[in-house]
Amino acid sequence: MPETDMQLLFLSLLLLITLCIALSLRILSPKPIQSGARKNLPPGKLGWPVLGETLEFLSTGRKGTPEKFIKDRTHKYSPDIFKTSLLGEPTMVLCGPSGNKFLFSNENKLVSAWWPRSVEKIFPSSLQTSTKNESMKMRKLLPGFLKPEALQNYVGIMDSIAKKQLETSWDFKKEVEVFPLAKHYTFAVACRLFLSIEDPKHIAKFSDPFHVLAAGVISLPINFPGTAFNRAIKAAEMIRKELLGIIKQRKSDLTEKKSSVRHDILSHMLTTTDENGQFMNEMDIADKILGLLIGGHDTASAAITFIVKYLAELPDVYNEVLKEQIGVASEKQHGESLSWGDLQKMKYSWNVASEVMRLAPPLQGNFREAITDFTYAGFSIPKGWKLYWSANSTHKSPDYFPEPEKFDPSRFEGKGPIPYTYVPFGGGPRMCPGKEYARMEILAFMYNVVRKFRWEKLLPDENIIVDPMPMPAKGLPIRLHPN
């Protein structure tokens, strides 16, 4: 039996045993379906009590085919919507551009943001408010940090970090493993811009537990030794302890008005008051920084890894990217950093990155919660049910992307894809606020890596797993050839 199947079998047995214990102790209980809406629910099945169809949902991802869970059910039930049960919650999955548009445009009208219980437990608010409320507060804090005039100042920093990462971790090596190095790069950028931390030893102090945390954020909330959820909770505690030390030191520096203090998002949080004139407490700030670090590096590192993968497989595409980046570099003085204007010239490179994120979307989808009863596609959606949109319901559909498995950057020329079919950053009011930040980070890396190296994959048939983001099963080892 393949290793992946063995792991899934072991996980299934462990989950079933744990859930049986939880049910017997009344820790978990199936949520009743509202009888008034029962008659006209969408087609589908809820699967096992509590567990639902979660194992199959996770299994298709770990086998590298997350779209199979959606495709099988849309073929069997309805191309628009089906019901299931995921992560212990009765769930409707809305499919296609119509489903995406409906959810994105009805934020805080018919639906609101919802996170699995695993997220609530890993990121408990020190103010005892909901994750939804905390997210709304964070979105109010972010615009100043992510506005265009602020972002322009980060391009040179991202460029210098990319250069340094390649010098220290890629130069003079014949072979490297891309995925962990991509994570190191994006984590270093996040530490520098969010916390003004540059010391590699300081960054390494909590980067390893951070990756453990990220792997357990979207998992069944079973706090049992050995589970991803249990490891994530422990990792979060370690990181909070480290962050609290950084916060206390920064607070002291700001009080003493030390000239060396940089204005980053941590300083912004420490000096900003809410509508009642109250400052955030230290634990609250630690939790917000923790969430930002996840959002600020995990998706971009997955995208960078797959860009390297596809450029290895498609030499013609690599050559076009290299040609464009050499053209950008030729207009700069020796040693001059990248600028905001340089990024605007990288149209083909960004089309390549966009096509990569179509084929391997870092954000597979997200949840909402019905805040009132309503109907969609002729079916009843009861208040309290969870709704899920999936990038894979459109990204790999031949209805919207002809020959969906073919790598074709020209899909993004002109007006680009049909609205609501390409959604790697979500959409509507809850579209990822860091979209432009990610674009800058990805292009800064591409600019540096293609001008320095060519490469080839060492494992031509390496499996891809999605858990919860796409990643090469062996980390994408490559052989480098300096340019």
C-alpha positions in Angstrom: 0.0 0.0 0.0 1.4 3.4 -0.9 2.7 5.6 1.9 0.0 8.2 1.3 -2.8 5.6 1.6 -1.3 4.2 4.7 -1.2 7.7 6.3 -4.8 8.3 5.3 -5.9 4.9 6.7 -4.1 5.6 10.0 -5.6 9.1 10.1 -9.1 7.7 9.5 -8.8 5.2 12.3 -7.4 7.8 14.7 -10.2 10.3 13.8 -13.0 7.7 14.2 -11.7 6.5 17.6 -11.3 10.1 18.8 -14.7 11.1 17.5 -16.4 8.2 19.2 -14.8 9.2 22.5 -15.8 12.8 21.9 -19.3 11.9 21.2 -19.5 9.6 24.2 -18.3 12.5 26.4 -20.7 14.9 24.6 -17.8 17.1 23.6 -19.1 17.1 20.0 -22.7 16.7 18.9 -24.1 16.7 15.4 -25.9 20.0 14.6 -29.6 19.6 13.8 -30.9 20.6 10.4 -33.7 23.1 10.6 -36.9 21.2 9.8 -38.5 24.2 8.0 -35.9 24.1 5.3 -35.3 20.4 5.2 -37.6 19.7 2.2 -35.8 21.8 -0.3 -32.2 21.5 0.5 -29.8 21.0 -2.4 -28.9 17.4 -3.4 -26.0 15.7 -1.8 -25.2 13.7 1.3 -23.9 14.6 4.7 -21.8 11.4 5.2 -20.8 10.1 8.6 -22.2 11.7 11.8 -19.9 14.6 12.8 -17.1 13.5 10.5 -19.3 14.0 7.4 -17.3 13.8 4.2 -14.2 15.5 5.6 -11.9 12.5 5.1 -12.7 12.3 1.4 -12.4 16.1 1.1 -8.9 15.9 2.7 -7.9 12.7 0.9 -8.5 14.1 -2.6 -6.2 17.0 -1.7 -3.5 14.8 -0.3 -3.6 12.8 -3.5 -3.1 16.0 -5.5 -6.6 16.1 -7.1 -8.6 18.5 -4.8 -10.9 19.3 -7.8 -12.1 15.6 -7.8 -14.2 16.1 -4.6 -16.0 19.0 -6.3 -16.2 17.5 -9.8 -17.6 14.1 -8.6 -20.4 15.8 -6.8 -21.3 18.4 -9.4 -21.6 15.6 -12.0 -23.7 13.5 -9.6 -25.9 16.2 -8.0 -25.9 19.7 -9.6 -23.4 21.9 -11.4 -24.5 24.9 -9.2 -24.7 23.6 -5.6 -24.6 20.5 -3.4 -24.7 19.8 0.3 -22.1 17.9 2.3 -20.6 18.1 5.8 -17.0 19.4 6.3 -15.0 19.9 9.4 -18.0 19.0 11.6 -20.4 21.4 9.9 -23.3 20.9 7.5 -22.1 22.7 4.4 -23.3 23.9 1.0 -20.7 24.1 -1.8 -21.5 26.8 -4.4 -19.9 26.2 -7.7 -19.0 28.1 -10.9 -18.7 31.8 -11.4 -22.4 32.3 -10.4 -21.7 30.8 -7.0 -18.5 32.8 -6.6 -20.3 36.0 -7.5 -23.2 35.3 -5.2 -21.0 34.7 -2.2 -18.6 37.5 -2.9 -21.4 40.1 -3.5 -23.6 39.2 -0.5 -21.0 39.6 2.2 -22.7 40.9 5.4 -26.0 40.8 3.6 -26.8 37.1 3.4 -23.5 35.6 4.5 -20.6 36.4 6.7 -17.1 35.1 7.2 -16.7 31.9 9.0 -13.6 29.9 10.1 -13.4 26.3 11.2 -13.3 25.7 15.0 -9.6 24.8 14.6 -8.9 28.5 13.7 -10.9 29.7 16.7 -9.0 27.5 19.0 -5.6 28.1 17.7 -6.2 31.9 17.6 -8.2 32.6 20.7 -8.8 36.3 21.1 -7.5 37.7 24.3 -10.6 40.0 24.3 -12.9 37.0 24.0 -14.5 38.3 20.8 -15.2 36.2 17.7 -12.7 35.5 15.0 -15.1 37.4 12.7 -14.9 40.6 14.8 -11.1 40.3 15.1 -10.8 39.9 11.3 -12.9 43.1 10.8 -10.6 45.0 13.1 -7.6 43.7 11.3 -8.9 44.8 8.0 -9.3 48.4 9.4 -5.7 48.3 10.5 -4.2 47.0 7.2 -5.1 49.7 4.6 -2.4 52.1 5.8 0.2 49.4 5.6 -0.9 48.1 2.2 -1.9 51.3 0.5 0.0 52.0 -2.9 2.3 54.7 -1.5 3.4 52.4 1.3 3.8 49.3 -0.9 6.1 51.2 -3.2 8.6 51.5 -0.3 8.7 47.7 0.1 9.8 46.8 -3.4 13.5 47.5 -2.8 13.3 45.6 0.6 11.8 42.5 -1.1 14.4 42.7 -3.9 17.3 42.9 -1.4 15.9 40.0 0.7 15.5 37.9 -2.5 19.1 38.6 -3.5 20.4 37.7 0.0 18.4 34.5 0.1 19.8 33.4 -3.2 23.4 34.3 -2.1 23.2 32.4 1.2 21.0 29.4 0.3 21.4 28.9 -3.5 24.8 30.1 -4.6 27.6 27.5 -4.9 25.1 24.6 -4.6 24.4 22.0 -7.2 21.1 21.0 -5.8 18.4 22.7 -3.6 15.0 21.9 -2.3 12.7 24.8 -3.4 9.7 24.7 -1.1 11.4 25.2 2.2 13.7 27.9 0.6 10.6 29.7 -0.8 9.1 29.6 2.7 12.3 31.0 4.2 12.2 33.9 1.7 8.6 34.9 2.2 8.9 34.5 6.0 12.0 36.7 6.0 10.1 39.4 4.0 7.1 39.2 6.5 9.4 39.4 9.5 11.2 42.4 8.1 8.1 44.3 7.0 5.8 43.4 9.9 8.3 43.3 12.8 11.6 44.9 11.4 13.4 41.7 12.3 16.4 41.0 10.0 18.7 38.8 12.0 18.5 35.3 10.4 19.0 33.6 13.8 16.1 35.6 15.3 13.9 34.7 12.3 14.9 31.0 12.6 13.9 31.0 16.2 10.2 30.8 15.4 10.2 29.9 11.7 10.2 26.1 12.3 7.2 26.1 14.8 5.5 28.5 12.5 5.5 26.0 9.6 4.0 23.4 12.0 1.3 25.9 13.0 0.4 26.7 9.3 0.0 23.0 8.6 -2.6 22.6 11.3 -4.7 25.7 10.8 -7.3 24.0 8.6 -7.7 20.6 10.3 -10.2 18.7 12.3 -10.3 20.3 15.7 -9.2 17.2 17.6 -6.8 18.1 20.4 -5.2 14.6 20.6 -1.5 14.0 20.8 0.0 13.5 17.4 -2.7 15.2 15.4 -1.9 18.3 13.2 -4.3 20.3 15.4 -2.5 19.4 18.6 0.9 20.2 17.1 -0.5 23.5 15.8 -1.7 24.6 19.2 1.7 23.9 20.8 3.5 25.7 18.0 1.2 28.7 18.4 2.0 28.9 22.1 5.7 28.9 21.4 5.4 31.6 18.7 3.2 33.8 21.0 5.8 33.6 23.7 8.5 34.8 21.2 6.2 37.5 19.8 5.4 38.8 23.3 9.1 39.3 24.0 9.4 41.3 20.7 6.3 43.4 21.5 7.4 44.2 25.1 10.8 45.4 23.7 9.2 47.5 21.0 6.8 49.0 23.5 9.8 50.0 25.7 11.7 51.4 22.7 8.7 53.5 21.7 8.2 54.8 25.2 11.9 55.8 25.3 11.5 57.4 21.8 14.6 55.6 20.5 15.5 56.9 17.0 16.2 53.4 15.7 12.6 52.3 16.0 11.1 51.6 12.5 7.5 52.3 11.6 6.2 48.9 10.7 2.9 47.2 11.4 3.9 46.3 15.0 4.6 49.9 15.8 1.3 50.9 14.1 -0.6 48.5 16.3 1.1 49.7 19.5 0.3 53.3 18.7 -3.2 53.1 17.3 -6.3 53.3 19.4 -9.8 51.9 18.8 -13.1 53.9 18.6 -13.1 54.1 22.4 -9.6 55.4 22.6 -8.2 52.1 23.9 -4.9 50.6 22.9 -4.7 46.9 22.0 -3.2 44.7 24.7 0.0 42.7 24.1 -1.7 39.3 23.7 -4.2 40.7 21.2 -1.3 42.2 19.2 0.5 38.9 19.3 -2.5 37.0 17.9 -3.0 39.5 15.1 0.7 39.4 14.1 0.5 35.6 14.2 -2.4 35.7 11.7 -0.6 38.2 9.5 2.5 36.1 9.4 0.5 33.2 8.1 -1.4 35.3 5.5 1.8 37.1 4.6 3.9 34.2 3.6 2.3 30.8 3.2 0.3 31.4 0.0 3.1 33.3 -1.7 5.7 30.6 -0.9 3.4 28.0 -2.5 3.0 30.2 -5.6 6.8 30.7 -5.9 7.4 27.0 -5.6 5.1 26.2 -8.4 6.5 28.9 -10.6 9.9 27.3 -10.3 8.3 23.9 -11.0 6.6 25.1 -14.2 9.6 27.1 -15.4 11.6 23.9 -15.1 9.1 22.0 -17.2 8.6 24.7 -19.8 11.9 26.0 -21.2 10.1 28.3 -23.8 8.2 30.0 -21.0 11.4 30.3 -18.9 13.2 31.9 -21.8 10.4 34.5 -22.3 10.5 35.3 -18.6 14.3 35.6 -18.6 14.1 37.9 -21.7 11.6 40.2 -20.0 13.6 40.3 -16.7 16.9 41.0 -18.5 15.2 43.9 -20.3 14.1 45.3 -16.9 17.6 44.9 -15.5 19.3 46.5 -18.6 17.6 49.8 -17.8 19.0 50.0 -14.3 22.3 51.1 -12.9 24.6 48.4 -11.5 23.5 47.5 -8.0 20.3 49.6 -8.2 17.3 48.1 -6.5 14.0 47.2 -8.1 11.4 49.9 -8.1 7.6 50.0 -8.3 7.9 51.1 -11.9 10.0 48.1 -12.8 7.3 45.8 -11.6 4.8 47.3 -14.0 7.0 46.2 -16.9 6.8 42.6 -15.9 3.6 41.8 -17.7 4.5 38.5 -19.1 6.1 37.3 -15.9 2.9 38.1 -14.0 0.8 36.3 -16.6 3.0 33.3 -16.0 2.5 33.6 -12.2 -1.2 34.0 -12.7 -1.4 30.8 -14.8 0.5 29.0 -12.1 -2.0 30.1 -9.5 -4.8 29.0 -11.8 -3.4 25.5 -12.0 -2.2 25.4 -8.4 -4.3 27.9 -6.5 -2.6 28.6 -3.1 -6.0 29.4 -1.6 -8.2 26.4 -2.5 -11.4 28.1 -1.3 -13.0 29.5 1.8 -16.0 29.3 4.1 -19.0 31.6 4.7 -21.9 31.3 7.1 -25.6 32.0 6.2 -26.7 34.8 8.5 -30.4 34.4 7.4 -32.6 32.0 5.5 -32.4 32.5 1.8 -32.7 30.6 -1.5 -30.1 30.0 -4.2 -30.5 28.2 -7.5 -34.0 27.2 -6.4 -32.8 25.6 -3.1 -33.2 26.6 0.5 -30.2 27.7 2.5 -31.0 27.6 6.2 -29.5 30.2 8.6 -26.4 28.8 10.3 -25.3 26.5 7.5 -21.8 26.9 6.2 -21.1 27.7 2.6 -17.9 26.9 0.7 -16.5 28.3 -2.5 -13.8 26.5 -4.3 -11.3 27.9 -6.8 -11.1 24.4 -8.4 -14.8 24.6 -9.5 -13.8 27.1 -12.1 -9.9 27.1 -12.5 -9.9 23.7 -14.0 -13.2 23.7 -15.8 -13.1 23.5 -19.6 -16.2 25.7 -19.7 -14.1 28.7 -18.6 -10.5 27.7 -19.5 -10.2 25.7 -22.7 -7.8 22.8 -22.3 -7.6 23.5 -18.6 -4.5 21.3 -18.0 -2.5 23.2 -20.6 -0.1 25.9 -19.3 -1.0 29.1 -21.3 -0.1 32.5 -19.9 -1.9 34.2 -22.8 -5.2 33.5 -21.0 -4.4 36.6 -19.0 -3.8 39.0 -21.9 -6.3 41.6 -22.8 -9.4 41.5 -20.6 -8.3 38.1 -19.2 -10.7 35.4 -17.9 -14.4 35.7 -17.5 -15.3 37.6 -14.2 -15.5 35.3 -11.1 -13.8 32.4 -12.9 -10.2 33.2 -11.7 -10.3 33.6 -7.9 -6.9 32.8 -6.4 -7.3 35.8 -4.0 -11.0 35.4 -3.4 -13.3 38.3 -4.3 -15.7 40.9 -3.1 -15.2 42.8 0.2 -13.2 39.9 1.5 -10.7 39.7 -1.4 -7.3 39.1 0.1 -6.0 42.6 1.1 -2.4 41.4 0.5 -2.9 40.7 -3.2 -0.6 43.5 -4.4 1.9 42.6 -1.6 2.0 39.0 -2.9 2.4 40.2 -6.5 5.4 42.3 -5.5 7.0 39.5 -3.5 6.6 37.0 -6.3 7.9 39.2 -9.0 10.9 40.3 -6.9 11.9 36.7 -6.5 11.3 35.9 -10.2 13.5 38.9 -11.2 16.4 37.6 -9.2 16.2 33.8 -9.7 15.8 33.6 -13.5 18.7 36.0 -14.1 20.9 33.9 -11.8 20.0 30.3 -12.6 18.5 27.8 -14.9 17.4 24.5 -13.3 15.9 21.1 -13.8 13.7 18.9 -11.6 15.4 16.0 -10.0 12.1 14.1 -9.5 10.2 14.4 -12.9 7.1 12.7 -11.5 7.0 14.2 -8.0 3.5 14.0 -6.5 1.7 17.1 -5.6 -0.4 17.2 -2.3 -2.8 19.8 -1.1 -2.8 20.1 2.7 -4.3 22.7 2.8 -2.1 24.5 0.2 -0.5 22.8 -2.8 3.0 21.6 -2.2 5.4 19.1 -3.9 5.5 15.9 -1.8 9.3 16.0 -1.6 9.8 19.7 -1.5 10.7 20.1 -5.3 14.4 19.3 -5.4 16.1 20.8 -8.4 19.6 20.9 -10.0 21.0 24.4 -10.5 22.9 25.7 -13.6 24.2 29.2 -13.1 23.5 31.6 -15.9 
